[in-house]
Amino acid sequence: MALACAAEAAALQGRFWELHDALYADQGRLDDPHLWQRARELGLDLDRFQADRRSEEIATRVRRDFDSGIRAGVVTTPTLFIDNEAHGGIPDQALLAQLATGD
């Protein structure tokens, strides 16, 4: 929840994917000191980032998205939906090839 709120706060500054990628690239360091370091490296306005990530608006959005995922049958992240079929976890080569060809 905390990291999802941080990613949404970064999105408000146009840096969602950059923070997303940084979090996934180093999953062993997801605590606040490392989160702040990433926010600094991305050039985020830290006061705004802090206020946004703790805001009720962001928390409500994350809870709504979480609940939507549960209703859709998501049990792990990432989960991709292809032709209404859930594919949980990191996609294997066969799934990636299917995505690339559109089959």
C-alpha positions, 0 to 999 in steps of 0.5 A, a space after each residue: 500500500 505504501 509503495 503504491 501510494 508513493 508511485 501514485 504521488 510520483 505520477 502527480 509529478 509525471 514520474 510514475 514509470 520512473 519510480 515504478 522501474 526503480 522500485 522493481 529494480 531493487 526490491 530489497 530496498 523498499 524502506 523509507 530511506 531508500 524511497 526518499 533517495 529514489 525520489 531525490 534522484 528523480 528530481 521530485 518535489 519532496 514536500 509535495 511527494 510527501 504530502 501526496 503520498 500520505 493524502 486521502 485522495 491517493 489512498 482512496 485511489 490505491 484502495 479502489 484499484 486494489 479492490 478492482 484487482 481482487 474482483 478481477 481475480 488478481 492474486 499476484 503482481 504483475 498480472 496480465 489479462 489477455 483475452 480475459 485470461 489472467 496470467 499471474 507473475 512475471 511473463 515467460 518467454 511463450 507469453 511474451 512471444 504471444 504478446 509480440 505477435 498478437 496471437 
